[in-house]
Amino acid sequence: MENEGQRGTGIDFGCTGKVALITGAGRGLGRVTAEALMCAGAKVIVSDISQDALDECAEALPNVKTIRCDVSNPDDVDRMFEFVVAMGEGLDFLVNNAGIGGPVAAVDELTNEDITSITNVNINGLFYCARRATPLLKTRGGGAIINVSSVAGRMGYAERSVYSASKWAVIGLTRSLSVELGKYNIRVNSVLPGVIEGERHERLYRAKAQRLGISYEEAEERFFDQVALRCNIPPRDIAAAIVYFCSPAASRVSGQALGICGDIQYMRQ
């Protein structure tokens, strides 16, 4: 009798011939996601607010197309989608990855600029991009939108209230668009990363250590005490989840918020 494992599952994780647009993808998680989608067979367009980051990305991944865009500026977003349309290959996936962390500050210390800068990128930017992507996805007969939220989007986060609120909003937008766009075969899901390995997490621990008067290593250990798997998250793990949500393997998955965080139990400064 043929071994069950030898038969294969027939599960398709490929995205061959599909077109993906990833925002905020010149560096970090976005660039890793671009590479992962390219490995899955997709054609990838990368946007970023930083031209230097785009140039670095184009050098590292010569087959990507790049376009500068500040997602908090609706005119910039319009120009980005005009670029996508001008390519003439349509659009199958939108990955709303662009986002900012903002300051670590008590609520009564926040400035108007602190509040508006975060919400303009982390909330308004997603609306601007989803608004322009939806007609293109409808034209293709369906597709996928993946919104990058955060584990801070499912729990309270002291002294990061605006950031946390913006990431809760991402999940609300994901669920609402899933209901709204499902009839067009457009799937909408979100990923909720924990602390991602790289320069950003190092800055986070360094700032925490300085604030509390402890060593970097102790600051990291205090964070791990909140995480079941006691780990930071490699960007490739999040990118793999995004590829899954884009792929035919997730053709019946929508409205979900997938935590990729090592099971963070709570957040504290």
Rosetta silent file (secondary structure, phi, psi, omega in degrees, C-alpha in Angstrom):
SEQUENCE: MENEGQRGTGIDFGCTGKVALITGAGRGLGRVTAEALMCAGAKVIVSDISQDALDECAEALPNVKTIRCDVSNPDDVDRMFEFVVAMGEGLDFLVNNAGIGGPVAAVDELTNEDITSITNVNINGLFYCARRATPLLKTRGGGAIINVSSVAGRMGYAERSVYSASKWAVIGLTRSLSVELGKYNIRVNSVLPGVIEGERHERLYRAKAQRLGISYEEAEERFFDQVALRCNIPPRDIAAAIVYFCSPAASRVSGQALGICGDIQYMRQ
SCORE:     score description
SCORE:     0.000 S_00000001
   1 L     0.000  135.296 -177.550    0.000    0.000    0.000 S_00000001
   2 L   -65.137  134.592  178.674    1.368    3.420   -0.945 S_00000001
   3 L   -64.123  137.075 -178.184    2.676    5.409    1.991 S_00000001
   4 H   -56.779  -41.058 -178.214    0.448    8.362    2.856 S_00000001
   5 H   -69.669  -23.495 -178.473    3.415   10.720    2.956 S_00000001
   6 H   -81.461  -21.849 -176.910    4.618    9.631   -0.491 S_00000001
   7 H   -69.625  -29.138 -174.801    1.351   10.409   -2.246 S_00000001
   8 L    83.074  158.418 -175.774    1.687   14.144   -1.682 S_00000001
   9 L   -98.078  -20.311 -175.486   -1.075   16.451   -0.649 S_00000001
  10 L    73.416   12.144  179.821   -1.624   18.384   -3.862 S_00000001
  11 L   -77.685  130.865 -175.016   -1.600   21.617   -1.838 S_00000001
  12 L  -104.705  111.431  176.408   -0.559   24.568   -4.008 S_00000001
  13 L  -102.259    9.561 -176.255    1.511   27.267   -2.320 S_00000001
  14 L   -84.814  158.418  178.106    2.615   28.810   -5.624 S_00000001
  15 L  -132.745   34.483 -173.881    1.757   32.244   -7.022 S_00000001
  16 L   -59.862  129.199  176.720    3.112   31.806  -10.539 S_00000001
  17 L    82.521   -3.493  179.894    2.108   34.581  -12.918 S_00000001
  18 L   -86.215  158.477 -178.865    0.424   36.653  -10.220 S_00000001
  19 E  -116.974  128.534 -178.022    1.230   40.310   -9.558 S_00000001
  20 E  -121.911  138.358  171.791    1.812   41.596   -6.028 S_00000001
  21 E  -112.995  126.401 -179.265    2.191   45.137   -4.719 S_00000001
  22 E  -121.853  123.080  179.416    3.930   45.478   -1.340 S_00000001
  23 L   -90.184  154.630  178.454    4.058   48.830    0.444 S_00000001
  24 L    58.170   40.465 -167.337    6.874   49.901    2.746 S_00000001
  25 L  -116.453   18.531  178.592    9.025   47.150    1.289 S_00000001
  26 L   -67.994  -31.735 -178.833   12.382   48.723    0.523 S_00000001
  27 L  -138.753  176.907  169.056   13.911   47.112    3.601 S_00000001
  28 H    62.034 -143.416 -176.767   13.062   44.765    6.449 S_00000001
  29 H   -56.156  -41.311 -178.209    9.970   42.580    6.472 S_00000001
  30 H   -60.229  -43.085 -179.698    8.653   44.059    3.236 S_00000001
  31 H   -68.054  -39.998  176.675   11.781   43.180    1.290 S_00000001
  32 H   -61.219  -38.854  177.497   11.850   39.658    2.743 S_00000001
  33 H   -65.935  -40.320  176.990    8.197   39.297    1.702 S_00000001
  34 H   -58.187  -46.409 -179.662    9.027   40.526   -1.803 S_00000001
  35 H   -63.861  -41.011 -179.552   11.718   37.882   -2.102 S_00000001
  36 H   -64.391  -41.897  178.990    9.404   35.178   -0.747 S_00000001
  37 H   -68.190  -36.089  175.688    6.631   36.044   -3.211 S_00000001
  38 H   -63.686  -41.244  177.824    9.131   36.096   -6.074 S_00000001
  39 H   -63.354  -28.070  177.748   10.327   32.640   -5.021 S_00000001
  40 L   -82.914   -1.431  174.719    6.671   31.544   -5.144 S_00000001
  41 L   104.726    0.726 -177.025    6.503   32.746   -8.765 S_00000001
  42 L   -81.841  155.012  168.067    4.877   36.166   -8.387 S_00000001
  43 E   -92.046  131.904 -167.938    5.833   39.367  -10.147 S_00000001
  44 E  -120.836  133.999  171.789    6.473   41.944   -7.448 S_00000001
  45 E  -112.752  128.219 -177.462    6.124   45.725   -7.251 S_00000001
  46 E  -113.822  133.052  172.261    7.728   47.335   -4.218 S_00000001
  47 E  -119.981  156.519  177.457    6.933   50.794   -2.873 S_00000001
  48 E  -163.405  155.497  176.500    8.594   52.736   -0.095 S_00000001
  49 L   -75.834  -22.459 -176.689    8.821   56.323    1.130 S_00000001
  50 L   -98.404  119.313  176.646   12.632   56.110    0.976 S_00000001
  51 H   -67.065  -35.334  177.315   14.257   56.229   -2.448 S_00000001
  52 H   -60.347  -42.775  178.741   17.507   54.951   -0.920 S_00000001
  53 H   -63.725  -40.062  178.047   15.669   51.884    0.397 S_00000001
  54 H   -63.993  -41.114  179.091   14.123   51.303   -3.018 S_00000001
  55 H   -63.303  -41.815  176.989   17.525   51.546   -4.690 S_00000001
  56 H   -62.452  -41.878 -179.857   18.931   49.009   -2.221 S_00000001
  57 H   -63.830  -44.613 -179.431   15.973   46.708   -2.838 S_00000001
  58 H   -63.208  -33.756  177.669   16.342   46.947   -6.617 S_00000001
  59 H   -71.061  -39.607 -179.287   20.019   46.061   -6.300 S_00000001
  60 H   -74.608  -34.304 -177.366   19.276   43.086   -4.044 S_00000001
  61 L  -128.381   80.824 -170.977   16.259   41.908   -6.091 S_00000001
  62 L   -59.229  -21.407 -176.206   16.862   43.011   -9.697 S_00000001
  63 L   -87.371   -4.670  178.768   13.541   41.635  -10.975 S_00000001
  64 L   -79.162  153.886  170.059   11.323   43.770   -8.752 S_00000001
  65 E  -100.190  141.852 -176.841    9.673   46.950   -9.988 S_00000001
  66 E  -125.909  148.732  177.785    9.929   49.905   -7.623 S_00000001
  67 E  -149.876  128.917  178.890    7.930   53.071   -7.068 S_00000001
  68 E   -73.966  136.211  179.587    8.375   55.715   -4.392 S_00000001
  69 L  -158.422  132.338  168.072    5.221   56.324   -2.349 S_00000001
  70 L   -98.275  106.465 -172.690    4.219   57.889    0.948 S_00000001
  71 L   -66.104  -16.600  177.988    1.048   55.927    1.725 S_00000001
  72 L   -78.440   -7.582 -179.759   -0.207   58.683    4.030 S_00000001
  73 L  -106.850  109.544 -176.162   -0.469   60.964    0.970 S_00000001
  74 H   -61.252  -29.483  177.182   -3.474   60.045   -1.213 S_00000001
  75 H   -67.395  -40.485  176.014   -1.923   61.745   -4.246 S_00000001
  76 H   -61.229  -43.090  179.940    1.175   59.575   -3.862 S_00000001
  77 H   -63.455  -40.389  176.593   -1.031   56.494   -3.598 S_00000001
  78 H   -59.902  -43.367  179.381   -2.877   57.518   -6.772 S_00000001
  79 H   -64.508  -37.897  178.503    0.451   57.849   -8.604 S_00000001
  80 H   -61.594  -44.617 -178.460    1.545   54.440   -7.342 S_00000001
  81 H   -73.908  -28.038  171.563   -1.570   52.769   -8.691 S_00000001
  82 H   -62.664  -38.019  175.776   -1.252   54.637  -11.977 S_00000001
  83 H   -62.632  -44.594  178.943    2.201   53.037  -12.185 S_00000001
  84 H   -61.394  -46.224 -179.816    0.690   49.607  -11.499 S_00000001
  85 H   -63.152  -40.601 -178.208   -1.982   50.112  -14.168 S_00000001
  86 H   -64.631  -24.673  177.037    0.592   51.374  -16.673 S_00000001
  87 H   -65.397  -25.906  174.128    2.531   48.135  -16.306 S_00000001
  88 L    76.258   15.713 -177.924   -0.438   46.456  -17.981 S_00000001
  89 L  -113.743    4.478  178.364   -0.254   43.209  -16.010 S_00000001
  90 L    77.519 -167.860  178.889   -3.065   43.806  -13.517 S_00000001
  91 L  -148.421  131.991  179.550   -2.930   43.201   -9.784 S_00000001
  92 L  -112.807  -31.827 -175.858   -3.645   40.058   -7.784 S_00000001
  93 E  -135.846  135.888  168.865   -2.275   40.800   -4.306 S_00000001
  94 E  -116.698  123.603  175.062   -1.925   43.900   -2.169 S_00000001
  95 E  -110.308  105.618  179.480    0.286   43.613    0.907 S_00000001
  96 E   -82.673   87.060 -175.337   -0.283   46.630    3.146 S_00000001
  97 L  -101.553  -24.276 -175.903    3.030   46.486    4.977 S_00000001
  98 L   -59.907  133.761  178.229    3.901   50.196    5.376 S_00000001
  99 L  -171.033  161.378  177.025    3.668   51.366    8.965 S_00000001
 100 L  -131.243  153.775 -176.976    5.420   53.349   11.680 S_00000001
 101 L   -88.336  -33.567 -178.471    5.873   52.744   15.379 S_00000001
 102 L    74.057 -175.311 -173.355    5.813   56.282   16.700 S_00000001
 103 L   -79.337  158.090  166.253    7.057   57.398   20.107 S_00000001
 104 L   -92.800  109.924 -173.982    7.099   55.607   23.435 S_00000001
 105 L  -159.702  146.947  173.242    5.143   58.099   25.545 S_00000001
 106 L   -65.996  154.765 -174.017    2.370   58.365   28.105 S_00000001
 107 H   -59.186  -34.751 -178.714   -0.950   59.494   26.687 S_00000001
 108 H   -81.346    1.197  175.346   -0.707   62.907   28.345 S_00000001
 109 H  -104.593   -6.754 -176.746    2.698   63.454   26.747 S_00000001
 110 L   -71.742  140.054  174.522    1.578   62.812   23.167 S_00000001
 111 L   -94.195  165.568  174.915    1.600   65.708   20.723 S_00000001
 112 H   -57.904  -40.102 -179.599   -0.893   66.255   17.935 S_00000001
 113 H   -64.904  -39.646  176.611    1.855   65.362   15.483 S_00000001
 114 H   -55.152  -46.557 -175.587    2.549   62.063   17.305 S_00000001
 115 H   -69.448  -49.540 -174.962   -1.085   61.075   16.942 S_00000001
 116 H   -71.031  -33.685 -179.006   -1.680   62.184   13.361 S_00000001
 117 H   -64.399  -40.375  179.769    1.610   60.863   11.989 S_00000001
 118 H   -70.886  -48.560 -177.166    0.845   57.332   13.199 S_00000001
 119 H   -67.266  -32.998  179.665   -2.813   57.277   12.206 S_00000001
 120 H   -63.951  -37.401  179.405   -2.108   58.829    8.794 S_00000001
 121 H   -84.713  -52.998 -168.633    0.284   56.001    7.894 S_00000001
 122 H   -76.639  -22.415  178.917   -1.055   53.015    9.830 S_00000001
 123 H  -114.841  -60.812 -176.981   -4.772   53.580    9.218 S_00000001
 124 H   -58.354  -40.886 -178.968   -5.374   56.117    6.446 S_00000001
 125 H   -58.390  -38.709  178.556   -2.627   54.633    4.289 S_00000001
 126 H   -66.677  -40.363  177.475   -4.317   51.232    4.328 S_00000001
 127 H   -62.599  -46.099 -178.393   -7.633   52.765    3.315 S_00000001
 128 H   -59.169  -42.792 -177.673   -6.039   54.718    0.449 S_00000001
 129 H   -72.563  -42.932  179.230   -4.319   51.603   -0.889 S_00000001
 130 H   -63.421  -38.358  179.687   -7.287   49.258   -0.446 S_00000001
 131 H   -59.624  -42.272 -178.361   -9.555   51.806   -2.132 S_00000001
 132 H   -81.444  -30.226 -178.625   -7.374   51.879   -5.244 S_00000001
 133 H   -74.466  -32.613 -172.261   -6.523   48.171   -5.292 S_00000001
 134 H   -56.806  -46.778  177.973  -10.100   46.904   -5.065 S_00000001
 135 H   -60.239  -34.799  179.383  -11.190   47.780   -8.640 S_00000001
 136 H   -69.132  -39.987  178.231   -8.061   46.093  -10.004 S_00000001
 137 H   -68.074  -37.933  176.193   -8.686   42.952   -7.967 S_00000001
 138 H   -60.711  -41.892  179.691  -12.319   42.890   -9.091 S_00000001
 139 H   -60.078  -33.312 -179.987  -11.148   43.072  -12.705 S_00000001
 140 L   -80.263   -4.975 -177.565   -8.992   39.978  -12.105 S_00000001
 141 L    82.467   15.213  178.916  -11.978   38.081  -10.738 S_00000001
 142 L   136.863  179.774 -178.751  -10.569   38.055   -7.226 S_00000001
 143 E   161.974 -157.028 -176.239   -7.345   38.218   -5.305 S_00000001
 144 E  -144.800  141.572  169.543   -6.020   38.888   -1.840 S_00000001
 145 E  -117.322  127.891  177.035   -5.298   41.797    0.478 S_00000001
 146 E  -119.448  120.402 -179.143   -2.966   41.129    3.385 S_00000001
 147 E  -103.746  128.501  178.689   -2.733   43.791    6.081 S_00000001
 148 E   -87.996  108.894  175.621    0.233   43.816    8.441 S_00000001
 149 L   -96.527 -134.593 -178.988   -1.066   44.519   11.941 S_00000001
 150 L  -168.320  157.996  171.978    0.830   43.638   15.131 S_00000001
 151 H   -59.547  -23.996  175.003    0.419   41.629   18.289 S_00000001
 152 H   -67.990   -6.735  176.364   -0.243   45.095   19.762 S_00000001
 153 H   -89.471    7.492  174.984   -3.483   44.932   17.768 S_00000001
 154 L  -132.339    9.590  177.847   -5.008   42.362   20.119 S_00000001
 155 L  -155.798  165.249  176.219   -3.983   43.649   23.553 S_00000001
 156 L   -73.047  152.974 -176.321   -3.267   46.852   25.425 S_00000001
 157 L  -143.621   98.430 -176.394    0.225   48.321   25.193 S_00000001
 158 L   -59.011  138.568  178.988    1.173   50.918   27.801 S_00000001
 159 L    64.148   12.219  171.449    2.925   54.025   26.475 S_00000001
 160 L  -133.143   37.744 -168.978    2.280   52.867   22.898 S_00000001
 161 H   -62.522  -40.287 -178.339   -1.427   53.690   22.902 S_00000001
 162 H   -69.468  -44.502  177.980   -1.633   55.327   19.467 S_00000001
 163 H   -59.021  -49.019 -178.978    0.391   52.574   17.804 S_00000001
 164 H   -60.177  -45.392  179.710   -1.684   49.883   19.514 S_00000001
 165 H   -60.598  -39.341 -179.725   -4.963   51.594   18.588 S_00000001
 166 H   -65.068  -34.999 -178.700   -3.858   51.875   14.962 S_00000001
 167 H   -78.762  -28.048  167.956   -3.080   48.158   14.837 S_00000001
 168 H   -62.953  -40.528  180.000   -6.453   47.280   16.367 S_00000001
 169 H   -61.868  -35.603  178.429   -7.936   49.376   13.563 S_00000001
 170 H   -60.215  -40.775  179.452   -6.065   47.273   10.992 S_00000001
 171 H   -68.483  -39.851  176.171   -7.838   44.169   12.261 S_00000001
 172 H   -61.276  -42.353  177.416  -11.197   45.949   12.168 S_00000001
 173 H   -63.420  -41.859  179.494  -10.534   47.033    8.592 S_00000001
 174 H   -59.157  -48.594 -178.102   -9.498   43.486    7.683 S_00000001
 175 H   -65.042  -40.673 -178.507  -12.686   41.953    9.041 S_00000001
 176 H   -67.336  -43.858  179.879  -14.900   44.612    7.454 S_00000001
 177 H   -68.552  -31.971  176.425  -13.298   44.367    4.013 S_00000001
 178 H   -59.515  -44.776  178.703  -13.488   40.576    4.149 S_00000001
 179 H   -66.136  -43.215 -175.386  -17.266   40.817    4.545 S_00000001
 180 H   -69.481  -38.731 -170.155  -17.579   43.557    1.946 S_00000001
 181 H  -102.539   -3.882 -178.413  -15.334   42.067   -0.740 S_00000001
 182 H   -57.910  -34.802 -178.301  -15.961   38.357   -0.328 S_00000001
 183 H   -67.512  -14.490  176.249  -18.642   38.368   -3.021 S_00000001
 184 H   -99.321   10.778 -177.879  -15.945   39.439   -5.491 S_00000001
 185 L    62.952   31.492  174.878  -13.685   36.532   -4.468 S_00000001
 186 E  -103.418  117.697 -179.708  -11.305   38.973   -2.775 S_00000001
 187 E   -94.240  138.190 -178.021   -9.874   37.511    0.420 S_00000001
 188 E  -129.829  119.952 -179.260   -8.696   39.874    3.166 S_00000001
 189 E  -136.393  166.416  177.369   -6.519   38.693    6.036 S_00000001
 190 E  -133.333  152.240  172.229   -4.024   40.162    8.473 S_00000001
 191 E  -113.416  144.358 -177.215   -0.810   39.024   10.108 S_00000001
 192 E  -121.243   87.403 -179.627    0.121   40.054   13.643 S_00000001
 193 E   -69.520  151.571  165.376    3.887   39.909   14.107 S_00000001
 194 L   -84.159 -146.681  178.712    5.568   39.906   17.478 S_00000001
 195 L   -78.783  116.187 -174.673    8.954   41.563   17.857 S_00000001
 196 E   -85.065  134.725  177.643   10.698   41.042   14.522 S_00000001
 197 L   -58.779  141.255  178.724   14.414   40.308   14.485 S_00000001
 198 L   137.748 -170.319 -174.677   16.510   43.181   13.147 S_00000001
 199 H   -61.006  -36.346 -176.304   17.521   46.759   13.863 S_00000001
 200 H   -64.707  -43.278 -179.177   14.061   47.787   15.060 S_00000001
 201 H   -69.890  -31.174  177.335   13.879   45.195   17.819 S_00000001
 202 H   -66.068  -40.242  176.582   17.421   46.057   18.886 S_00000001
 203 H   -63.739  -38.711 -179.979   16.428   49.721   19.232 S_00000001
 204 H   -60.929  -49.354 -179.315   13.378   48.675   21.246 S_00000001
 205 H   -67.749  -37.126 -179.622   15.413   46.675   23.767 S_00000001
 206 H   -64.292  -43.841  178.961   18.141   49.331   23.919 S_00000001
 207 H   -65.497  -39.174  178.953   15.595   52.057   24.690 S_00000001
 208 H   -65.289  -42.480  179.773   13.919   49.871   27.299 S_00000001
 209 H   -61.917  -43.122 -179.358   17.262   49.094   28.954 S_00000001
 210 H   -65.435  -41.610 -177.530   18.186   52.758   29.094 S_00000001
 211 H   -66.034  -36.103 -175.765   14.802   53.764   30.502 S_00000001
 212 H   -96.202   -6.013 -179.868   14.891   51.115   33.220 S_00000001
 213 L    69.999   37.461  179.851   18.612   51.352   33.968 S_00000001
 214 L  -125.725  174.652 -179.978   19.295   47.713   33.107 S_00000001
 215 L   -78.448  161.676  176.194   21.450   45.873   30.562 S_00000001
 216 H   -57.158  -44.432 -176.782   20.344   45.107   26.999 S_00000001
 217 H   -63.390  -39.186  178.787   20.387   41.386   27.831 S_00000001
 218 H   -68.405  -37.238  177.189   18.151   41.868   30.866 S_00000001
 219 H   -62.021  -41.185  178.795   15.709   43.957   28.833 S_00000001
 220 H   -65.621  -41.997  179.418   15.490   41.147   26.278 S_00000001
 221 H   -63.617  -39.052  177.706   14.971   38.545   29.007 S_00000001
 222 H   -61.521  -38.032  177.078   12.163   40.611   30.538 S_00000001
 223 H   -66.619  -44.344 -178.426   10.461   40.622   27.165 S_00000001
 224 H   -61.792  -26.026  176.726   10.915   36.863   26.740 S_00000001
 225 L   -62.480  -17.158 -179.598    9.171   36.363   30.082 S_00000001
 226 L   -94.904   -4.679 -169.998    6.005   37.510   28.283 S_00000001
 227 E  -118.716  124.934 -176.947    6.397   35.085   25.345 S_00000001
 228 L   -57.537  -43.048 -178.495    5.550   31.383   25.489 S_00000001
 229 L   -88.947    0.147  176.437    8.249   30.437   22.949 S_00000001
 230 L    48.941   59.496 -174.589   10.748   32.968   24.400 S_00000001
 231 L  -151.816  156.558  160.531   11.775   34.266   21.011 S_00000001
 232 L   -87.262  174.251 -173.555   11.885   37.118   18.574 S_00000001
 233 E  -114.455  120.248  174.818   10.384   36.485   15.146 S_00000001
 234 L   -65.058  138.154  179.501   12.487   36.042   11.984 S_00000001
 235 H   -54.984  -31.783 -177.680   11.020   38.101    9.104 S_00000001
 236 H   -62.577  -29.302  179.513   10.907   34.977    6.936 S_00000001
 237 H   -66.724  -39.465  178.721    8.269   33.444    9.251 S_00000001
 238 H   -72.009  -40.719  177.666    5.920   36.374    8.652 S_00000001
 239 H   -60.113  -38.348  179.227    6.708   36.408    4.941 S_00000001
 240 H   -62.792  -38.806  178.156    5.802   32.713    4.758 S_00000001
 241 H   -66.923  -38.388  178.625    2.390   33.447    6.256 S_00000001
 242 H   -65.452  -42.587  176.208    1.816   36.247    3.747 S_00000001
 243 H   -60.064  -42.802  177.319    2.709   33.915    0.861 S_00000001
 244 H   -57.160  -48.373 -178.659    0.257   31.377    2.280 S_00000001
 245 H   -62.793  -29.261  177.181   -2.553   33.954    2.393 S_00000001
 246 H   -77.310  -29.722 -167.763   -1.824   34.861   -1.235 S_00000001
 247 L   -78.230  164.766  174.576   -1.608   31.280   -2.466 S_00000001
 248 H   -59.662  -22.097  178.614   -4.343   28.888   -3.629 S_00000001
 249 H   -61.249  -23.717 -179.897   -3.784   26.986   -0.380 S_00000001
 250 H  -108.030   27.402 -173.770   -5.690   29.801    1.364 S_00000001
 251 L   -65.592  -14.974  177.986   -8.448   30.092   -1.235 S_00000001
 252 L  -117.462   21.168 -177.651  -11.130   29.635    1.434 S_00000001
 253 L  -113.668  120.844  178.264   -9.466   31.716    4.156 S_00000001
 254 L  -154.071  154.081  177.502  -10.622   35.286    4.772 S_00000001
 255 L    76.460   15.684 -174.102  -11.222   37.677    7.635 S_00000001
 256 L   -99.285  152.971  175.800   -8.509   36.122    9.771 S_00000001
 257 E  -124.218  102.410 -172.483   -5.909   37.718   12.061 S_00000001
 258 E   -97.356  115.108  176.841   -2.954   35.355   12.368 S_00000001
 259 E   -78.496  128.442  175.229   -0.559   35.962   15.240 S_00000001
 260 E  -125.629   80.356 -165.087    3.078   35.171   14.468 S_00000001
 261 L  -142.813    4.167 -175.405    4.532   36.177   17.791 S_00000001
 262 L    73.284   12.718 -178.146    5.677   33.119   19.725 S_00000001
 263 L    67.531   69.825  174.494    2.412   33.457   21.706 S_00000001
 264 E   -72.784  127.903 -177.090    2.852   36.762   23.530 S_00000001
 265 L   -87.899  -31.734  178.037    0.672   36.688   26.643 S_00000001
 266 L  -163.409  166.514 -179.609    0.748   40.391   27.496 S_00000001
 267 L  -121.465  136.014  175.129    2.674   43.554   26.690 S_00000001
 268 L  -145.587  157.404  176.570    4.469   45.805   29.148 S_00000001
 269 L   -84.356    0.000    0.000    7.122   48.473   28.949 S_00000001
